[in-house]
Amino acid sequence: MFPESAQHRARLQALRGVALLEFVKGVAVLAAAISLYWLDPTDVADAFLGFLHISPDHHLARMLMGLADRLSDVAMWHVMLGACSYSGLRFAEAYGLWKARALVSGAIYLPFEIRLLAHRVSLLHVSVLLINIAIVIFMFYLRIYVPRHEPAATKASF
């Protein structure tokens, strides 16, 4: 078996860095979903806005607080189910990236982001779309240039 090159290790380390980011996103969303079971959604929204230093007079703050006030028990369970599903997707993607076997699954979000951008052009929507396109391109690049190293024992001999 040939020793791995420094370039290969660097690419693999970058791919694992993206995998770790995906795992952290999954844990954060899962923790937020589970916290809705014990916490009042209005308190969570207020703490989130305070953490981001967003004024309660801001349009986004009023909209988020209004949504939190209207969140019924059934809707809260739907939010929790959706968040858990999203977390599962993040964990699966993180595992695949860590093992250098994932495809560019981050691209599945691009149509939704393009649709949002088509309805309302804002600096935030453009930034999110461009960042996600850059991540997808980076993951694709790493996926192509980080080949699988199969043990010699698994290769068929003729």
N, C-alpha and C positions, 0 to 999 in steps of 0.2 A: 504494500500500500504506500502511495506517495504521500509525503508530508504536505499539509495544507500550506498554501502560500500566505504571505502576510496580507495580500490584497483580498484573498478569499475570506480570511478571518475578519478583516475589516468590514467587508460587505455582509457577512453573516452577523456580525455584531450590530450593524445598522439595522438589519432586518429584525433582529431580536429586540432592538430598541423600539421599533414600531410595534412589535408584538406586546411589549411591556406597556406601551401607551394604550393599546387596545384593551388590555387586561384591566388597567387602572380605570378606563372609561366604563367598562362593564361593572366593576366593583362600585364605582361612584353612583351609577344609575341604580344598581341593585340596593345599595344602602339607602338611597333616597326613597325608593319604592317601599322598602320595608319600614322605614321611619314613618311613612304615611299611616301605618296601622296604629301607631301609638300617639302620633302628634296631630294637632289640628292643622289642616292645610293652610289656614290663614297665618298661623304662627310660623310655619315653614317658609311661606312666601315672604313674610316680613323679615325673617332672619336672612333669607337669600338676598333680598334687596339691600339690607344693611351691610351684608358682607361685601357686596359689589359697590357700596357707597352710592346707590341710586336714590335720588330724592323721591319722597312719596308723591310729590307734585308732578313727576315725570309721567308721560303718557304710558310708557311700558309698565311702570309701577302700578298705576291705577288699573290698567288692564289685567295684570297678574293678580292683584288683590281681588278684583271683581270675579275672576275665574275661580280663585280659591274659595270665595264666599259661596259661590253657586255649586261647588263640587258636592254632589250627593254621595251617599254610601255606595250606591251601585256604580256611579261614574268613577268613584275612587278605586273600586276594585278593578274596573276596566283599565284605569291608568296604571295600577300596580301590575296587572297582567301584561300590559304592553311593555312596561319597563323591564319586567322579568324576561320577556321574550327578547327584547333588545339586548339585555345583558347576556343572555345565552348566545346570541349571535356574535357579540363582542368576544366572549370567551372562546367560541369555536374558531373565530378568526385569529385570535391571539395564539391559540394552540397551533393552528396551521402555519402561521408566520414563524413561530418559534422553531418548528420542525422544518422550515423552508419548503413547505408543501402547499401553502395557500395560494389560491389564485387571487386575482385582483377583485376581491369581494367588496372593497370600499367603493367600487364604481356603481354599485346598486343604488347608492344614495344620490348620484348625480342627476338622474331625471327629476327627482323631487326638488332638488335645489334649483334646477333650471326652471321648473314650473313656478316655484316661488319667485324667482327672479323675473319671470315673464309677467307675473301679476303685480309686482311692486319692486321697482329697481331702487335699491338703497346700497349704501357703502357696505353695510353689514352683509347683505346677501351676496354682493359681488365678492367680498373678501372671503366669505365661507366657501363659495364655489371655487375660487381660485386656489385657496389652501387645499381643499379636497382634491382638486385636479392635480395639484403638485404632489400630494401624498400618493395618489393612484399611480402617477407616472414614476415616482420614486420606488414604490412597491413593485411595479412592473419591471423596472430596471434591475432592482435587486433580485427579483424572481428569475430573471433571465440569466444574470451573471453570478448567481449563487447556485451552482449545480449540486444535485444530490450526490453525495459520496456513498456509494453502495459498497459494503464489504465484499472482498474478493470471493468469499465463500458462497455468496448468493448468485454470482454470475455463472451462467451455464457454460460448461466446457464441451467442446465438440471433439 
